[in-house]
Amino acid sequence: MSRPAKALIDLDALRHNVALANGLSPHSGTMAIVKANAYGHGAVAVARAIEEMVPAFGVACLEEALELREAGIAKPVCLMEGAFCPDEIAVAAEHDCWLSVVNREQLQALVAARLSRPVKAWLWVDSGMHRLGIRPEEIVDSHAALNASSNVADGIVLATHFACADELHNDFTRQQLSRLQAGMAGLPEQPKVPLSLANSAALLAWPECRADWNRPGIMLYGSSPFPQSHPEADKLQPVMTLVSSVIALRDVPVGESVGYAARWRAARPSRIATVAIGYGDGYPVHAPDGTPVLVKGQRCPLVGRVSMDMITVDVTQLSEVTLGDEVVLWGRGLSVNEVADSAGTISYELLTRMPRRVPRIYSA
Ligand SMILES: Cc1ncc(COP(=O)(O)O)c(C=O)c1O
């Protein structure tokens, strides 16, 4: 393959991040979130690399779970939005998936299903995100209904999701926790109902949210959920490094423009490198002039609009640049958060929308 645009996936860094997640909450189970193709990193390769380190995986839909099963991943896989239609319930049970219950309709469908074996259920509570989940006042009845069903295995997990855990001074996380706890009054004391609360941000920064199951996603891939430095998040290692190389070089005189819409114009005699990466490779089309790009390890500014297959970078400051020199768009040496920030988006989006045409190259 000769096109130089590639996503280098560092599986050692992935394992380092998983170990960090496990270490933060050593008495919990880590459900590694591998939905959206493991945030663009390749779900099968990621799951294989960490299967020995985590007791379960979390995905968004049955198709994502079956992809893991077809690849031989045997650990439980939780469908975090539940079954999208009743037919999926039996398929999920057959493949030893854990099934979320996010509303009364899903609960009724699960209880009414004809299953060859019971499934493990996760009952989701809407504690303030107002996206999915039953109301806190419905916890006791819903739990009892699931508990009484022969379709449901022992150990129903009660789960909720935080809206603002990445905001370290926002009290809403504690409010969500209190609402959940209020709704839990009246649940059987024994056996204790297992809880799952924390995404990456909560796991890293809200110790009171570490529970029986944590559900880290973005941190496993080495991107901090926080805009600011954080003692634990700063230990994360980037897993994906998006690289390409210089495929053309030219001198652009003062006053000449570069790229579509002539967005950027040279204010000084400029050396411009054309790099084989574009929005067709997942590089953000809205990246403005000045977005950092590493050329031969040195930060240089993007100049001109991002094309489908190419970007242009001002390398005037570099003493020597030649065709074929390596360029890093994000990853090792340049955080994906910084690039996302510059382009007005978030690392989650940049990582998850990495298209298929960018080959993933796995190391270790
Ligand atoms: C229900 C649920 N749990 C956990 C996660 C993982 O979140 P993060 O990637 O912020 O750790 C997500 C991600 O969207 C989610 O929807």
The ligand as a Gaussian input file, in Angstrom:
#p B3LYP/6-31G(d) Opt

LIG

0 1
 C      -23.535000       4.622000      28.510000
 C      -22.105000       4.923000      28.266000
 N      -21.193000       4.499000      29.137000
 C      -19.873000       4.751000      28.958000
 C      -19.439000       5.469000      27.867000
 C      -17.963000       5.774000      27.725000
 O      -17.781000       7.156000      27.860000
 P      -16.323000       7.794000      27.761000
 O      -15.850000       7.502000      26.378000
 O      -16.540000       9.241000      27.985000
 O      -15.505000       7.128000      28.792000
 C      -20.354000       5.934000      26.935000
 C      -19.891000       6.708000      25.790000
 O      -20.563000       7.345000      25.069000
 C      -21.736000       5.653000      27.135000
 O      -22.662000       6.068000      26.287000

